[in-house]
Amino acid sequence: MMRFDLHAHSKYSPKCGYMEPKVIAKIARKKGLDGIAVTDHNNIKGALKTREYADKALTVITGSEVMTSRGEIIGLFLSDEILSTDFIGVIEEIHDQNGVAIVPHPFDTLRRSALWPTENDVKYLDGVEGFNARNVYQKSNTDAIEFGKKHKLAITAGSDAHFSNEVGNAGVITDNDDLREAILSRQIEIFGKRNGISNHAFTKGLKLCRKIRRSL
């Protein structure tokens, strides 16, 4: 069985990212992962850089967490940057690249960036993130799982790591060598534990420091 963390951020996430791509690759292997999706906000630079440091035993999935007109969508298995900001347009760009469109941390009441999918959205989506290790309330994860099951969507998971101690805290398990196929055919199981609340404080501090630097 192979383990993949499908949501992590590098320093190329301009507001919240901290980790060097080299560190992500190193920690992912140390945590026993077979692969990790680097999903920086609105760009794929971090994933491409992380791939340069990965050994043959680690698969780096090129991803991006894109802010749309309605909230965030994660694209996995990308080859190019996503340029649209329209909800449908972003998903179309992901699919044009043969990518997979996932709603990260849906139903999270504490994130203004969270997209709350409806029944009308199901035809556009490939999956929902059923476990996000940074969700403060487990109900957000539970609601996502219920929505995914009801509408026969893939249910994924990821650490949403901003710091090295979060890498690998959540993800998916599969015995299918083709991870994309495994997701689309729902041949995956999720695992995870929630990250410590202190990591949220560190992220807020990081954002504040960067805001101050930009204002100087």
Number of C-alpha atoms within 10 A of each C-alpha: 9 15 22 28 30 29 31 29 31 28 17 23 23 15 16 23 21 18 19 17 24 16 14 28 25 16 17 22 18 11 13 13 21 18 24 30 26 35 29 28 24 24 22 24 22 28 26 17 19 24 21 12 16 19 12 9 10 19 20 28 25 27 36 32 27 26 20 19 15 15 21 26 28 27 31 25 20 21 14 15 17 22 12 17 17 15 19 16 15 23 25 18 19 25 19 11 16 15 21 22 24 24 25 30 29 28 20 22 15 11 12 9 19 19 21 17 17 8 9 7 11 16 9 14 19 23 26 27 25 28 31 32 28 23 23 17 14 14 13 19 23 14 17 27 20 13 22 20 15 10 12 14 22 23 27 31 28 31 29 29 30 25 22 18 14 21 27 31 21 28 31 25 22 18 13 14 10 9 21 17 13 17 21 15 13 17 17 23 17 19 22 17 16 17 21 13 11 9 16 15 11 14 17 14 13 15 16 14 12 14 12 9 9 8 6 5
